Amino acid sequence: MSLNRELLDILACPRCKGDLKYDEKLEVLICQACGLFYEIIEGIPILTPDSAKPLSELEKVHPQKAQP
């Protein structure tokens, strides 16, 4: 499921207020500055500070999607 471009343009990291990169394949939003990612569940970005996960856990969340 793809997120609306207008929505992506206004979303920001809840921790640093920086830009988020959308990874459509993994269905996550990534904050490179914080080294965190936020899951998108059923088309809804979960952007609470408590829901952030370190990028090192990205493969654990979506192991089948992260494989080439």
C-alpha positions, -999 to +999 in steps of 0.1 A: +000+000+000+014+034-010+011+065+012-003+097-003+025+121-015+009+151+002+009+132+035+045+122+031+055+158+025+041+169+059+052+140+081+082+145+103+101+125+129+084+129+163+118+129+180+139+153+160+113+169+137+135+159+108+126+144+074+114+109+071+122+086+041+094+063+030+104+028+022+074+014+003+088-021+000+093-025+038+063-003+047+083+019+071+093+055+075+130+060+083+147+089+101+183+088+092+192+115+117+179+095+146+187+060+132+151+050+138+122+037+118+084+038+123+061+011+110+031+017+087+003-006+098-027-010+074-017+022+057-014+042+089+020+056+100+026+049+137+045+080+146+046+080+184+081+083+200+075+051+219+069+032+186+103+041+171+127+012+166+164+012+158+174+007+122+193-024+133+159-041+140+145-034+106+153-069+093+137-085+124+104-067+117+102-076+080+128-104+074+111-117+043+108-082+027+144-072+036+159-102+018+169-096-019 
